[in-house]
């Protein structure tokens, strides 16, 4: 029989063991530690966040979850932080709820920002949930994965995992190399992802446009069917046409072989002419228009359909350019003033164009009094369109209106003495009338011709030979003469 002393020793031993176990449990439960209380507010926590869950910062446990409460809209997680480590956590830290493993319970992961605050986390602070794009995507994947795993039957999942394990057994190096190559490929594709996204967007736009144009496209295909049927029906005619075209092509080739050099020569020879025509092409519309306007004037000159059919002209006597001088007055064309469009009709008394006489090799004589001689070089070479028709011919002055006398008073006097009524000249306007020369080669006619030729040559009527009326008289007889 045991002694009471042994019984008491046994009870004391058991009591000590129980007390030690209780102290261990209390220590584990944190009954002997006073943590720093901190609150985390999240939108949702799920079913895998339990009390006593870890609170980590970069993998280091800095506290634990004390309590999880919810008001139906937000969830509050009360956490107890380690007093020895809380002074290392910045105040602007954010939190994520992550699982320890794919199927394990969640823990609180505190994520320091890129620019941590200088102040530290203290008791009673509220930590916000990390709402960055990456955190939201991870949370979404995990939330959507749980219903999927609940749907999969365990026996099917076990069979699949067993088959996958057998397939991968002994192929770790090969699988690692494949993943490395895949990573290299993906890194090369990453820069092209924006372009690929843009191409997909453009493809969507193209598809919409194609859908809109589909009815018209179908109608075009239907019309093409009719065209194809017509070509089939007319294939014999098309075959004959092709043979004819082939024959014509052979003939054209033979012609070109025989005359190719000639065509090239003609093209080369005609190039200066074409270049000249191209240079003066701006003048052609004006020239054509003035030729059309010239038709009524030609009819007035020849007077068809009247009893005076013939050339009816107004002969103007201008100042003489002097006698012909060898090596000075040889005809030439040295004018290079470019395309022009002078206005018509030309005012009476005008001898030269507004930009000067043409360079024909002769020394130009003086024009009528008051008319500017001009200089083509002042107008440039190709000055088509620079003349507006207002400041050139209009500069011709009427000296008789200014001086109160005619330009050729001796001639006017001679005509009056010969009994010939000349044209009137008043107010700066010229009026033409028919000149009756009297008897051919009469003294009166000789006197008139002498006065006209003297006025042209700028000499004396007495210096004009008597036979001049025989040469010039027929030109003046019966004509209309305008005196300026």
Secondary structure as UniProt FT lines:
FT   HELIX           4..29
FT   TURN            30..32
FT   STRAND          36..42
FT   TURN            51..52
FT   STRAND          54..57
FT   TURN            58..59
FT   STRAND          60..70
FT   STRAND          75..81
FT   TURN            83..85
FT   HELIX           86..88
FT   TURN            91..92
FT   STRAND          94..99
FT   STRAND          106..111
FT   TURN            123..124
FT   STRAND          126..127
FT   HELIX           133..151
FT   HELIX           154..168
FT   TURN            169..170
FT   HELIX           172..190
FT   TURN            191..192
FT   HELIX           193..233
FT   HELIX           235..279
FT   HELIX           281..302
FT   TURN            304..305
FT   TURN            307..308
FT   STRAND          314..316
FT   TURN            326..328
FT   TURN            348..349
FT   TURN            354..355
FT   TURN            369..370
FT   HELIX           376..379
FT   TURN            384..385
FT   HELIX           393..395
FT   HELIX           399..403
FT   TURN            407..408
FT   HELIX           409..417
FT   TURN            418..419
FT   STRAND          425..426
FT   TURN            427..428
FT   STRAND          429..430
FT   STRAND          433..434
FT   TURN            440..441
FT   HELIX           443..457
FT   HELIX           461..463
FT   TURN            466..467
FT   HELIX           468..476
FT   TURN            477..478
FT   STRAND          480..482
//
